[in-house]
Amino acid sequence: MVKLKSILGRLTALALVAGCVLLSGCIFMKGGYSLSGASIPEAAKTFSVAYFPNNAPMVSPTLSATLTEALKDKFSRQTKLKQVESNGDFAFEGEIVGYTSATASVSSDNYAVLNRLTIRVKVRFTNNIDPDNSFNRDFSAFADYESTKLLTEVQSELDEQIVEDIVTDIFQAAASNW
């Protein structure tokens, strides 16, 4: 029993040392660190997010505000960057260009079983610290809902879920070197 305790004590100590080594490696990495997976240059201090207008043919009334605020919130919570009104070291602008609902699944007797709501956003990201990491690209995500429900019944819940996925993708593209 004493031998087992001794072995467990050594394994615990080894695990602690390994954890410290890994953590110190993250801290001293070039370009900064973050426990969220972000790799933001140390010189970056600010970010800005312009309002994302909804220019999709089909419009959800609150989607622009939901997306804009979710992107601001993501960078505020998961980085040390300070939000500024415009011209941040990390600057985001763009527009919602797609908002569509279509049949996603059909039963054997040709009735819709599931519908799919898809949102597409065009994002222009300017990295004023490292311009080579700037981009202009589309992001999209979707969520399925039962065809027995009207889109208006599930719209706000689906919008929030899809926006969360899109904002996570934007965050990873802008702040991670994966």
N, C-alpha and C positions, 0 to 999 in steps of 0.2 A: 504494500500500500504506500509506503514511504517512497519507494522507487517511482511509482506512478505519479505521485505528487511532484516529485523532482522533475520528471519528464514534462509534465504539464506546465510547470513553472518555467522551464526552459523554452518550451514552444510559445508560451505567452510572451516571454521576453523577446524572442525572435520575431514574433508577429509585430510587436510594438516597434522594434528597431526597423523592420522592413517598412512599416507604415510611415515612420519618420523620414526615412530615406526617400520614399515616393513623394511625400508632401514637400520636402525640401527641393526635390527636383522640379516640382510644379512651380514653386515659388521663384526659383532662380531661372526659369525658362525665359528665353528672350521673347519679348512681346507681351509679357504680363501673364496673368492667370485668372481663372475664375472657377469656382466649384460647379458652375452651371454648364461648363464645357466651352465657355466663350474664351477666345484668344484675342484680346483687344490690345492694340499697341499702347504702351505706357504713356505715350505722348497724347493719346486721345483723352480729352477731358469732358467733351460735350456731345450731345446728340440733339437733332431736331426732326420733327415729324410734321410735315405739311398735311392739311386736310385732304383726304382721299375722296374726291367727288364720285358719285355713282353715275357712270355714263353707260351702264348696261341697258339693253332694250327693255328688260323687265326690271323693275326697281323695288327693293325693299326699303321702306321709308327711313329706318334707323340704321341701316347697314354702314353708311359712310362714317357716322359718329362712332359706332361700335368698333369698326376696324381701326380707325385713327386712334381712339383711346386705348384699345388693346395693345397696339404697337408701342405707344408711349409707356404704358404700364409695364410691358415686358422688359423694356430697356431700363426703366427706373428700378424695377425690382431685382433684375438679374445682373446688373452691371453697376459700376461705380460712376458711370457717366452722369453728368448733370444735364437736365433738359433745358434747352434754350429755345427761343421763339423761331429762329431761322439760322441758317449757315453754321450748323453744328459740325464738329469734327466728323461725325457720322450723320449724314443728312438723308432723309427719306422723303420722297414725294411719289405720287402716282395716282392711279384711278382704278375704280372697279369697272371692268370691261365686260364681265359676263355674269349672268345670274339666270340659270336655267333649271327647269324641272322637267324631267323626262322619265319615261318608263324604264325601270332597271331590271325587272324580272317579270316574266309572263308565265301563267299557269298552263297546264296541258290543254285546257280548253280556250286558250288565247285571251284570258283576262289578265289585266295588270295585277300583280301581287305586291310589287314594291315600286315606288318612284324614287328618283334620285335628284336631290338638289345639289347643283354644282355652282361654285362661286370662283370666278377668275379675276385676278388682280394684277395689273401692270405696275411694277415697282422700279423706280429709278433711285438707286442707292449711290451716294457720292461719299467716298472715303477720302476726306481732305488731308488725312495723315499719310495714307498710302494709296494714291490714285489708281494703281494697278489692280486693287481689290474692289474698285467700284463696279457696278453692274446695272444693266437695264434689262429686266426679264419678267416673265409672267410666272405667277404662282397660282395654283388652283387646288381645291380640295372639295370633297363632296360628303354627303350623308344621305342615307336611305331612310325612307319612311313608308309606312303602310299605305297602300293605295286606297284603303277605306277612309282615310283621313284627307281633309282638304289641306293644301299647303298653308293656308292662313291659320289653321289650327296648330301647326307645329313649327311655323316659320321662325319665331323668335328663338326657340330652343335650338333649332338647326343652325340658324345664323351664328349664334354664339359658339356652337361646337365647331363649325367650319372655320370661323374666324380664328379660333384658338389654334387650329391646325395650320392655317396659312401664316399666322404671326410666328409660330414656332419655326416654320420653314424659312421665313424671312430672317428671323433672328440667327438661325444657324448659318444661313448663307452670308450674312453680313459680319457676324462676330465669331465665327469658328473657322479654323483652318483645317478642316477634316478632309 
